Each structure stands twice: as C-alpha cells, then as structure tokens.
Amino acid sequence: MQLILVNGRVLTPTGIVDGKAVVVRDGRIADVVDDAAAPAGAPRHDLGGGLLVPGFIDTQVNGGGGVLFNDSPTVEAIAAIGAAHRPYGTTGFLPTLISDDLAVVDQAMRAAEQAIAAGVPGVLGVHIEGPFLNAKRKGIHDPSKFRVLDDQALALLSSLKRGKTLVTLAPETTTPDMVRRLTSAGVIVAAGHTNAAYGTVRKALNAGLTGFTHLFNAMSPLTSREPGVVGAALESQAAWCGIIVDGRHVDPTVLRIALRTRPLDRFMLVTDAMPTVGMIDKSFDLQGRHIRVVDGVCIDDHGTLAGSDLDMIGAVRNAMSMLGLSLEAAVGIASQAPAAFLGLADERGAIAPGQAADLVLLDDELQVRKTWIAGAA
C-alpha cells in the first residue's frame, strides 16, 4: 500500500517546510520529497494547505468515550478509549490502570497484549499506575488497594509479551534493587504518588528509574531543606517528566519555571484523561466515588482531583498559550519526547523516513482535521 500526502506544510525534524510530499508505504514513511519528485501512480491525498505533524503519544490515558480502563480491562475497552482520543490527535497511547488488585492488573496486561496482536490502532502497551504507592500522596487512588512490590508482583509486571510496560510507583515503598530488577526486565519505571525524600529518589534514578508521573501532583514538593521528589525531578537532566497542562493541575507559572531547569525534550505532555473525553456526559463513577468535571478537571465530592477531561491537541494548544512554547516545541513534547521515553524514538514521533506513518493534520486554528495511524485514516 502506498499513499502520497501533498499540498501541506510539513513539520519535519528540521522545522516546518513547504512544497514537500510525504510518501507513505506499508504503514511507514518511505520518504519526504519535493512535490515534483513524488512518485507517480500512487493515490494522493490533498492536505489543503494544512499543517502535517507527527501523531501525539499519550502515556497516561485512564479512559475516554465513556469507558474507564479499570472498569473494563479488555481489548474492547482499549479500542474504545483509543477511538475516543484519536479525533484529538492521539495516535499512540498507553491505556492506564490506576491502583487495583493484582488480578485486575493481570487482566489489563493481557488485554494490552491482545489488543496489540489484534492490531487495535494506537495501543503501544500499558501503564500500571499503582498499587505500589504511598497513602500520604494517594490522590484519588483507593489506598485499600495499595500493596508491597514483592516477587509475585514483580513477575507479573515483567510479563508483558507485546508492547511497553510503564509502572508508576513510590520509590520509598520499595528498594533500589527492586527498581533495578524491573528495569532489567524491560519495564519502564516512573515515580508518582510518592512522599519520598530526595535521597531516596536519587537512589531510584541510579537504579534505572527514568520518569516522573504528572510532575508536581501527588509528590513531595521542593522545599528549602528537603528537595523532595520535585527537586530530584528538576535536577535530573535525563529522566522524563509528564506534565498535565490544563491550568488547574499545576499553575502555569510553576510549569514555566520548571521548563527552565532542564532540557525541554525531557518533558512530555500527558492528559491523565478520564472517560469524559469525547463525551457529552461529564460525570462517571470511579471505584465507588462519583466524579464530575468542573472547569475542565475531574473532581470527587470532596474536591479531590481525579484525572482530567483534557485531550492531547488541547494540551498542545495550552503549552503554547500558557507556557509560551512554539508550535514546534509543543508538538515535540507531545510526540518525540514520549516516543523517546518509551524507547520508540527510532520508529515514532517524527515525520522522517523509516518512522511509522502516525500523522495528524491541523488547520490554522490548531484543530485536528484528520489522523493517520500506520498510514490508515
């Protein structure tokens, strides 16, 4: 199968270029050439002068389209969540399970494997957020589900046969050796819902931890005498920090300061999205609690944040308007940065030969007009 995308502005690794055609063959970008050099005879799609950017990758997606992954850890749920987020430019995602019993974790991991095997568009693996967390920073998680990361749990977390496994844990609830065993098995480990001291996080980083889940939220803050998790995250120049840019989870001023402390490509946009994305009904139940959307964020009856109603193109626009990023930079932390975090930089996150043809067409108002996943619209 071959497709040629023409008459658009293309965001390449070197910037936005005009007069270029993107040649897609067998689900991958075969070439980016001058319009005049595009192969003849292949089907063409006229981009109408729109902006073609790499597809967005969201590493934290709890739900969408009325579906919560915890309620239905199945292939069908993953497909529904992916379909709900795709109109907003998400072409790759990790369905995310918040703290639950190990039997449910097992179901979620098997569903992710099966979804990838079945060719469900966009699914790249699974994010297990908990239950190895600190009750002092529980957020909306149910602390009755929290448990110790033991050998049984480690074997389960290391068992995914297809795709990527991301595990969010509180470093103070485990040991550097356990972190090292996870990462040695190919699991990506991030710190989140943690009250760890700076020194504890540094040991976890040295043991292979490479991420911080929703920076600033549900973690020990940077203070004058104890840098905490936030201090360790901002000091690190190598780990990736997920940020929820909705103006509510974190004050934009705080995020602007954070962006100045470390390489921009070590930040990545996440939605932490709940079932309300793509739905008119902006309420749902989460493990026995009623959640509703108020001013763009999900809260329970006590006002506790419970994820977001954010989508990825909204996060990109917010990164530009709230954080002052250029279009190229905002798209980069929605595509290239998460691809690198997942170890997929060689195959996703850029419009370049050899990359997956995961693409998003934007108009001048930065609204999504069309998406392609592996070259399929």
N, C-alpha and C positions, 0 to 999 in steps of 0.2 A: 504494500500500500504506500502510495506517495501523495503528498499534498503540498502545495506551494502557497504560502501566505504573502500577499503582495499589497502594495499601496498603504503601508502603515509606517509609523515611527517605531523603531525597534530599540528597546533598552538592552544593549549588549554590555559585556564586562568593561568596555571602554567608554560607555556613555550612550546617549540616545543618538541614533543615526537615521537618516532619511535615505530613500532610494534603494533600500535593501529588501531582498526577498528571503524568507525563511523556508528552507526546503526540509520537509518532514518525510521521513521514510521509515516504515516499520516501527512507528512509535517513538522514534528518536529524531533529534535534529541532525540532519545529514550535512547541512551547510547553511551559511548565511552569505549570500552573494548579491552583487549588483542586480537590480531588476532585469537589466538587459541580458544578464548571464544565466537567468533562471532556466532550468531545463524545460524543453517544450513537451507537450503531450500529457502532462500530469494535471489533475484537477487543481484549480486555483480558487482561493478564497480572498475576496477583496476586503481588506480591513477598513476601507472607507476613511483613511487618514487617521485612524485611531492609534493609540499607543499600545504596543505589544510588550508585555513584561513577563518575567518568569512567574510561574504559579507560586502561590503562597503556601507555606508549610506551617501548620499549627500543631505544636507538640502537646497541647493541653486542651482537649475537647471532651467535656463531660457528657454533652448531649446536643441535640438540635432536632428541629422538626417534630417536637413533642415527645421525643424519645430520650430517656436517661439511661446511660450505659449500665449503671448499677442495677436498674430495674429489669433490664433485659440484655444480659451479656451474651448476645447471639450475633450470628452473621447478618441476619436481617436488620438488627438494630444498628450495626456498624454501617450497613449500606444506607439506611435511612438518615443517619447522622451525617455521613459524607454527602449525601444528596442535598441535605438542608444547607450545608455550608458552601457547597460548590458555587451557587449563584453569587457569592461574595468573594470569589477568587481563591478559595482554598482548594488546591489540587493535590495536597498531601497532608495527612493528619495522623495523629495517634489518638484513637479512642481512649478515654481516660477513666479509670475506675478509682473512685475515692474509697477510703478505708472500708473494708468489708471482710467477711470471713474468708479463710484460705480456699474454701470450696468455691466461692464466687470468683476469687482471683483466678483459680484454675479454669473455670468456665470462660472467663474473659480472655485468658491467654489462648485457649483452644479456639475460641471464636475468631480471634485475630488471625491465627494460623489459617483457619478455614476460609476466612474472607480473602486473604491474600491468594490462597490456592485457587479460589473461585474467580479471581480477577475483579473483585469489588473495587471500583475506581477510587484511587487516592489513599487507601489504607496502607500505612508503612510499618505498622507494628502495634504496640500497645504501651500505654503509660499506666503504671501501677502507683498511684499516689497514696501511700499508706498501705497497710495499717501500722507501719513501724515508725510512729510519730510521737511527739511529746504532747501530753494532755494540756500542758500550760500554754501551748500555742495551737490548740486544736482547730480554731476557726469554726467552720460548720461541720467538721468531721465528728462522727459519733465515737467518743472515747471508749465506749464499751467494746468497740471492735479492735482497739489497739492491742498489739502483742509484741513479743520479743522476736527479733530476727534470729531464728535458730537454724539448725541444719536442714530441717524439713522445709522451712520457708525458703531457704537459700536454694535448695534443689528445685523447688517449684519455680522460683524467679529466674532460674537459669535454664528453663526447659523449653523456651520458645524455639520452634524449628524453622519458622519463616519470619522475616522482618526483624525489627528492632524492639528491644525491651528497654524502657526507661523506668527506673524506680526512684520515687521520691521518698526519702527517709530523714529522720532526725539523727544526725551523727552521734549525739550524746546517748542515744538509746542502744547503740551497738558498739563495735570496735573497729579500729582501722584494719585489722586482719579480715573482718567480715566484709568490709568495703572492698578490700583488695581481692578477696575470693569472688565477689560478684563481678568486678570489672575484669578479672582474669577470665571469667566465663563469658565475657562479651556483653554483659549488662551495662547500660549507661546509668550512672548513679548521680542523683541531684539531691541537694539539701533543701528541705522545706518543712514547714510546721515544726520548727525547731527552736529551742531556747539555748542552744549550745553556746559555750564560751568561745572566744576567738581561737584559743589554742587547740580546742577540740576540732574545730573546722579545719584548721591548718593541717592537722594530722590526717583528717579525712581526704583533703586535697592531695596530700602527699601519697595517700593510698590509692588514688585514682578517681576520686570524685571530680566531676567535670561540669556540674551545673548547679544553678540555684533556681528553685521554683518560685514564681511570682515574687521577685525581689521586693523587699520591704514588708510584704504582707506575711503575717504569721511567722515571724522570726525575730530573734533578739536584735535590738537596734544598736547602732553605733553610738556609744556614749564616751564621755571624757576619759574614763579609766578602764572601760571594758569595750573593746571594739565590736564584740559580738559577731553574729553571723553576717550582718550587713557590712561591718568593717572588713571581715575576711573576704567577702564577695567583691567589694570595691577595690581592695588591694590586689586581688588576683588579676593578672593580665591575660590569663589563659582560659579560665572557666567561662562558660556562657551563662548569662543571667536572663531569664524570662521576665518580661515586663508587661503588665496589663495597663495599656494606655487608654483609659476611659475618663480620666479626670476625677475619678471617685476612689478607685482603689489606692492610688498614690497621687499626691499633689504634683501637678506638672513641674513646679519649681524644684521639687526634690528629684524628680527624674532628670531634669536638665542638669542639675549639679552632678548626678551620678554619671551621666554621659561624658562628662569632662574628666573623669578619673581613670578611664581605661579605654581600650580600643573599641570603637563603635561596633565592629563586626563581632564583638563578644557579647552583644545584647541581641535578643530576639523577641519579636512581638508574639504574644500568645493571647488567646481570648479567654481561657478558663470558662468557655461557654457552657450554658445550661440548655435544657430542652426548649426554652422560649425562642431561641434564634430561629427565624423563619416562620414563626407562628404569630397569629393574631392574639391568641390566649397567652397572656404574660404571667401565668402562675402555674405551679406544679407542686407535687409532694416529693420530699427528699427524706427517706428513712424516717417517716412518721411526722415530719415537720412540714408545715405549709410555707411555701416560698413564693414571693411575688416580686415583680420588677417595679422598682421605684426609682425614677430619674436615671434609668439606664443600668442600674445594678440590681442584682438579686439579693433579697434580704429575707430573713425569717421574721417571726412576730416580735422578736426582741431586738431587731435591727442588725443582727449579725450578718456580715457579708456571706453570700452563698454562691460564689461564682459570678458570672456576668451574662449580659444579654448582648455582648459585643461580637461583631464579626470581623474578619481579617481586613477587608477593604476599609471598614470603619477605623480599625486600628492604624492602618497606613495613613489615612487622612488625619487622624488625631496626632500621629507622630509628626506630621508636617505642621499642623496648626498649633499644637500645644507645646511641642518640643523644638520647633524651629528647624526640623530636618528638611533637606532637599527631597524631591521625589525619588531620586536615585538612591539616596541613603535610606529613606523609609522603606522602599521596596526591598533593598538589600537586607534589612533586618527582619523582613517578612519572608525571605526566600533563601538567599545564600547563607545567612547566619544559621538558621535552624537546620539547613541541609548539612552544614559543616558539623554542627553539634551532634547530629545523628550519624556522622561518618559517611555521609552520602554526597559530599561536595563534588566528587568525580562524575556523578550521574544526575544531580538535580540542583536547582537553584539558580541557573543562569541560562541565557539564550546563547548557546555556543555549540559547535559540532560535537557530537557524542553524548550530549545531555538528553535526558528524557524530554519529550515534547509535551511538557506540562506548562501551559501558557494561558495568559489572561489578557483579554482585550479591554482596554479602558477608554472612556471618552474624555472630553476636555474637562468634565466636572468630576473626574475620577470615579465614575460609576462603572461597574462591571457590565460589559456588553456581551461577552462570550468567553467560554473557557474550553480548553482542550486538556485532556488527561491522556498521556501516551498517544497523542495525536488524534484522539477521538473527541468530537464535540458533544 
